Amino acid sequence: MVRTLDIIGEKWALLIVRDALRGSSRYSEFRESLGVPTDILSARLASLVDSGILEKRPYREAGSRERASYHLTEAGQGLRVVIAAMLQWNDRFDPAASGPGSVVVDARDGTHLDLVFAAPDGRVVAVDDVDIAPGGGGAWAPRARA
Amino acid sequence: MVRTLDIIGEKWALLIVRDALRGSSRYSEFRESLGVPTDILSARLASLVDSGILEKRPYREAGSRERASYHLTEAGQGLRVVIAAMLQWNDRFDPAASGPGSVVVDARDGTHLDLVFAAPDGRVVAVDDVDIAPGGGGAWAPRARA
């Protein structure tokens, strides 16, 4: 779990991944959207490539030199759930006065979506009935709830 | 979203919240479970109280002085989704050789649970069909997918 923090525990890295999930891939897109200093942007992009979150691909526009664009790997795409969880928490417990900075929607029709806990049979479990329990092969046992 | 990082973007703060979600509430429980230096533990507990994630309650055991225990507020309980999302990502993309450090289960029967995206009508939406879109009142429109 701490490894997730190593990757997106820094503000700019988190915002770059969020922008990539929104469809940004070019250096100029990240720079304009985030207003991040260029040296920090370059360092964070390189580090997200090293962590296996982004992959670099060359592209060339007519009359320009070759440039690199940045695309989410499968592990990077997987961060959609983590980022959606953070957005959902902020909307509920610390909403910005200007409204949410990002929303989580069905790409096909724009329906707003929530993260919910589900059992393998598809049954949805209320958050109050969810436990974070020690793993590592130890047997699970019900515990008294505070 | 960045505010979530301000709160749990530091390793020990994240692990304290995880332990609180597992049922820890006393200073000694956090210290033993995490092996965290006492000055850091005290500072992180105070800061989680300041952020409204934990609340402090006095307790006294027979023959001991009064001590404080730390309990998740509603906003703290809400972090269960964020932490579950991180655990799920790690299990899938960066599994520890020793097995998962924590598992997400139904507190009533121990069934392992997953986070899924759901529409208000309860329909589950596949992660590939989920978009993180700019919020803030802008109209949503379908976009070309990479």
Interface residues (C-beta under 8 A of the other chain):
Chain A: M1 V2 R3 T4 L5 G9 E10 K11 L14 L15 R18 L21 R22 G23 S25 H71 E74 A75 Q77 G78 L79 R80 V81 V82 I83 A84 A85 M86 L87 Q88 W89 N90 R92 F93 D94 S98 G99 P100 G101 S102 V103 V104 V105 D106 A107 R108 G110 T111 H112 L113 D114 L115 V116 F117 A118 A119 P120 G122 V124 V125 V127 D128 D129 V130 D131 I132 A133 P134 G135 G136 G137 W140 A141 P142 R143 A144 R145 A146
Chain B: M1 V2 R3 T4 L5 G9 E10 K11 L14 L15 R18 L21 R22 G23 S25 H71 E74 A75 Q77 G78 L79 R80 V81 V82 I83 A84 A85 M86 L87 Q88 W89 N90 R92 F93 D94 S98 G99 P100 G101 S102 V103 V104 V105 D106 A107 R108 G110 T111 H112 L113 D114 L115 V116 F117 A118 A119 P120 G122 V124 V125 V127 D128 D129 V130 D131 I132 A133 P134 G135 G136 G137 W140 A141 P142 R143 A144 R145 A146
